[in-house]
Each structure stands twice: as C-alpha cells, then as structure tokens.
Amino acid sequence: MSAPAGPKFNGTMKAIVFDRIGSPLDVLRLRDVPAPSAGPGQVLVQVRSASINPGDFLFIQSLYPDPKKPRLPQIAGQHGAGTIVAAGDGVSLAPGSLVAFSYQNVWAEHTVVPVEWLIPLPAEYPLEKAGQFMNLITAWDLLEEAKVAPGQWLALTAGNSTVATMVAQMARRRGIHVVSIVRRTQPEVDLKDFGASAVIDLSEQRDPIGEQLAELTRGQGLSAIIDPVGGPLVGDLVRALAWAGRLVIYGGYGNDRFALHNFDILMKDVRIGAYVYRYFFDPPKKSDSTVLEAITELAQSPDFRVRVGGTHPLEDFERAVRESWERPEQGKRFFVAEGGYR
Ligand SMILES: NC(=O)c1ccc[n+]([C@@H]2O[C@H](COP(=O)([O-])OP(=O)(O)OC[C@H]3O[C@@H](n4cnc5c(N)ncnc54)[C@H](OP(=O)(O)O)[C@@H]3O)[C@@H](O)[C@H]2O)c1
C-alpha cells in the first residue's frame, strides 16, 4: 500500500503524545511523529472527528485495567471517526469510506486501525456523532441493561453528561419516563429537550430525594438507576427502587461511597451490576451488525441531539483538554481535521 495522498503528507504527522503518566493537563504535548502506514488487515484513516472523553483521561492516568495501559511514548485518544485513505491487503472497505472506531492513537492526523475494529458509517453521517460512536453504543447498552419497560421510571445521575442525554433520548423513544439528576442546572440547557421527563437539581434544597421520587412517580418507584457518580445519593436512589429494580454502574466520578443495608436489596430483589463498554477489550463481532445499524440509524436523525462544546485543531489541544476536564457540562469537544467539520 502507498502513503496517503495530500500536499501536506511528508512522512510525519501531528499527534497529541504523552511520555509519562499523569494528569492530562500536565503530560500531553503536540509533536511531529512518524506517519503510520497500514499493514495487512489494517486501514490508514485520516481522523476527522476525535472525541475527548473521561475515559481518555483515565487511560492517560493509567487507571484502566490491564491490558489497557499506555505504552510510552503513547499517542492519546481512543475514540474517533475518519476517512479511509489507504487499505492494506485483505481489506474490502474502499478508500473514501467513513468509519468510526474505538482503538488507540486517535488524537492524531492519521491513525491505523485493524479492519475488525471499524464501524462503517454512511458517507454523510454527522461527525459529532461519528466521532463519539462509543458513547452512542454505551447509551444503547445501558438502556438495555436497565431493562425498563414503557411507562416505568428510569433515574440518570450526571444528567447533564453526554451519555446521560443520549440514554434519555433513547428512553423517550421507548416510552420510558426519565428523571435526570444534576448537581446544578445549566441555564442554557433544558434537559427536557434531551429526553428527560423531569429534572432534579441537587443544588436546590428541597424534600429528601426519596420523597421527591415517590411524588414524581406517583408511588410507582424507580425501575432502574444508571449511575456514573456513586456516593450517598446512590444509596438513596436504590431505596427508591421498585420491586426487581436495577442499579447499573458505569463510572465513578464521586469520591464518596454509598451505604446499603442488605434488606435494601433483598426486600426488593434489587440487581446491582456494572457496564463496561462492549468493545473495551474485543472488537465488534459480525453478529453485532444488526444492533450497530440500529444505533447508527437512530442517532443519525437531527432530532437526536448531541451537545458540542467545541471543535479544535490538534494545535489547540491545551484549551480543548482543559475545557473538557474542568467544564465537561459545556458539551463534548472534538479534535477535527484541518478546516473543521467538512
Ligand atoms: N463504562 C463505560 O463503558 C463507559 C463508557 C462511556 C462513558 N463512561 C463514563 O460515563 C460518564 C459520563 O461520560 P460523558 O462522556 O458522558 O461525560 P461528559 O459529557 O464529559 O459529562 C460529564 C458530566 O458529569 C457530571 N459530573 C462530573 N463530575 C461529577 C461529579 N463528581 N459528580 C457528579 N457529576 C459529575 C457533570 O455534570 P454536572 O457538573 O452538571 O453535574 C458533567 O456534565 C463518565 O464517568 C465516563 O467515564 C463509561
């Protein structure tokens, strides 16, 4: 296979690199690195949209379990989308195809991805969705794990987060009532436009949350909680579950723990489980194509909204990372190819 065409391609490319473990605010650097090339069964992709996610920060801090550990010096970024510019032997996807992927070395002008990790997308797919396809899959899976029926209530903590707003929109399409719980309301965002039936703002002093939820659900209780925060609130939410309710844990933002009595679980047959991204360790299987197509189609609609905090060239990485780290509630940020989304 040959090197990608283009006037700027001279054997090197720009990438966001770290060569020690630490806070993303301290260790990331913009570097010229050797441009990769695709071997058999791989593609070379021009990265057009690479999302900045809490998981990317965990990886840079080496907080993921083995074998998801950085190999220094390491190009950061794990989730993105782009155009195939060259394909190695044995690859049937044609150059020019738009693909999404969760792999490694993504915050760069180009990246190499084994073909089995690619999720092909329609050519005109919105890049703010393609570049974080992992979050769409996560939202879909979380809702499946929660096993909530139409007419039942689902509670989402970190309600302003990207994943929560995606889950809420998917839930609304299934006739599920969502209560989004936020630390504070974002004045410019009405979560009811993002699938929520109700919002509880924890910064407003009101009745105990159990009482608020009993009133909201008219005594029905919550059928599930999807939580990336933890802390005492989760204990209170579990106590607000209905019979056979579920708690699905998918993150750990908070530093605090929650406490439960065995009877809080036993007397309601509560199920507590974790969700780990389905392609965290292994690539998509051929049998996943139906569900991936369903997610692709559902999220493609302009009615399915994602909040974009900003798009950044790689050169602007310090601002992009700092804003994502300190003010994630502004919306998801993306590294984009020169010229922005085209
Ligand atoms: N398990 C998996 O496979 C998987 C996959 C994808 C994502 N995740 C996890 O999902 C979570 C959300 O990711 P995302 O990309 O949607 O996030 P995001 O868009 O960056 O949004 C993060 C939101 O979380 C809230 N938040 C931050 N720190 C918090 C804290 N200490 N307590 C309460 N809320 C806090 C903030 O909302 P407010 O400031 O408005 O409260 C913020 O809007 C992360 O924990 C991520 O690691 C897990």
The ligand as an SDF file (V2000), in Angstrom:
LIG
                    3D

 48 52  0  0  0  0  0  0  0  0999 V2000
  -18.4750    2.1220   31.4930 N   0  0  0  0  0  0  0  0  0  0  0  0
  -18.3160    2.5060   30.2440 C   0  0  0  0  0  0  0  0  0  0  0  0
  -18.1180    1.6860   29.3580 O   0  0  0  0  0  0  0  0  0  0  0  0
  -18.3940    3.9680   29.9030 C   0  0  0  0  0  0  0  0  0  0  0  0
  -18.4580    4.3910   28.5610 C   0  0  0  0  0  0  0  0  0  0  0  0
  -18.5770    5.7530   28.2960 C   0  0  0  0  0  0  0  0  0  0  0  0
  -18.5780    6.6690   29.3460 C   0  0  0  0  0  0  0  0  0  0  0  0
  -18.4610    6.2070   30.6140 N   0  0  0  0  0  0  0  0  0  0  0  0
  -18.4920    7.1250   31.7600 C   0  0  0  0  0  0  0  0  0  0  0  0
  -19.6650    7.8940   31.6410 O   0  0  0  0  0  0  0  0  0  0  0  0
  -19.5030    9.0830   32.3640 C   0  0  0  0  0  0  0  0  0  0  0  0
  -20.0200   10.2210   31.5050 C   0  0  0  0  0  0  0  0  0  0  0  0
  -19.2110   10.3560   30.3500 O   0  0  0  0  0  0  0  0  0  0  0  0
  -19.5510   11.5140   29.3220 P   0  0  0  0  0  0  0  0  0  0  0  0
  -18.5990   11.4800   28.2180 O   0  0  0  0  0  0  0  0  0  0  0  0
  -20.9930   11.4590   29.0450 O   0  0  0  0  0  0  0  0  0  0  0  0
  -19.2710   12.7700   30.2620 O   0  0  0  0  0  0  0  0  0  0  0  0
  -19.2670   14.3010   29.8940 P   0  0  0  0  0  0  0  0  0  0  0  0
  -20.1000   14.5740   28.7120 O   0  0  0  0  0  0  0  0  0  0  0  0
  -17.8570   14.7380   29.9240 O   0  0  0  0  0  0  0  0  0  0  0  0
  -20.0580   14.9430   31.1260 O   0  0  0  0  0  0  0  0  0  0  0  0
  -19.6590   14.7660   32.4200 C   0  0  0  0  0  0  0  0  0  0  0  0
  -20.7790   15.2600   33.3250 C   0  0  0  0  0  0  0  0  0  0  0  0
  -20.6570   14.5910   34.5610 O   0  0  0  0  0  0  0  0  0  0  0  0
  -21.0130   15.4530   35.6070 C   0  0  0  0  0  0  0  0  0  0  0  0
  -20.0100   15.3020   36.6260 N   0  0  0  0  0  0  0  0  0  0  0  0
  -18.6970   15.4880   36.5450 C   0  0  0  0  0  0  0  0  0  0  0  0
  -18.1010   15.2410   37.7240 N   0  0  0  0  0  0  0  0  0  0  0  0
  -19.0840   14.9040   38.5530 C   0  0  0  0  0  0  0  0  0  0  0  0
  -19.1180   14.5560   39.9170 C   0  0  0  0  0  0  0  0  0  0  0  0
  -18.0140   14.4890   40.6640 N   0  0  0  0  0  0  0  0  0  0  0  0
  -20.2970   14.3140   40.4640 N   0  0  0  0  0  0  0  0  0  0  0  0
  -21.4150   14.3940   39.7160 C   0  0  0  0  0  0  0  0  0  0  0  0
  -21.4550   14.6820   38.4200 N   0  0  0  0  0  0  0  0  0  0  0  0
  -20.2880   14.9490   37.8610 C   0  0  0  0  0  0  0  0  0  0  0  0
  -21.0310   16.8530   35.0670 C   0  0  0  0  0  0  0  0  0  0  0  0
  -22.3130   17.3570   35.1610 O   0  0  0  0  0  0  0  0  0  0  0  0
  -22.7170   18.4910   36.2190 P   0  0  0  0  0  0  0  0  0  0  0  0
  -21.4980   19.3050   36.5080 O   0  0  0  0  0  0  0  0  0  0  0  0
  -23.7630   19.2330   35.5070 O   0  0  0  0  0  0  0  0  0  0  0  0
  -23.2310   17.7580   37.3830 O   0  0  0  0  0  0  0  0  0  0  0  0
  -20.7020   16.7070   33.5980 C   0  0  0  0  0  0  0  0  0  0  0  0
  -21.6210   17.3370   32.7880 O   0  0  0  0  0  0  0  0  0  0  0  0
  -18.0160    9.1570   32.7170 C   0  0  0  0  0  0  0  0  0  0  0  0
  -17.8640    8.7460   34.0570 O   0  0  0  0  0  0  0  0  0  0  0  0
  -17.3940    8.1480   31.7880 C   0  0  0  0  0  0  0  0  0  0  0  0
  -16.1860    7.6350   32.2910 O   0  0  0  0  0  0  0  0  0  0  0  0
  -18.3760    4.8880   30.9020 C   0  0  0  0  0  0  0  0  0  0  0  0
  1  2  1  0
  2  3  2  0
  2  4  1  0
  4  5  1  0
  4 48  2  0
  5  6  2  0
  6  7  1  0
  7  8  2  0
  8  9  1  0
  8 48  1  0
  9 10  1  0
  9 46  1  0
 10 11  1  0
 11 12  1  0
 11 44  1  0
 12 13  1  0
 13 14  1  0
 14 15  2  0
 14 16  1  0
 14 17  1  0
 17 18  1  0
 18 19  2  0
 18 20  1  0
 18 21  1  0
 21 22  1  0
 22 23  1  0
 23 24  1  0
 23 42  1  0
 24 25  1  0
 25 26  1  0
 25 36  1  0
 26 27  1  0
 26 35  1  0
 27 28  2  0
 28 29  1  0
 29 30  1  0
 29 35  2  0
 30 31  1  0
 30 32  2  0
 32 33  1  0
 33 34  2  0
 34 35  1  0
 36 37  1  0
 36 42  1  0
 37 38  1  0
 38 39  2  0
 38 40  1  0
 38 41  1  0
 42 43  1  0
 44 45  1  0
 44 46  1  0
 46 47  1  0
M  CHG  2   8   1  16  -1
M  END
$$$$
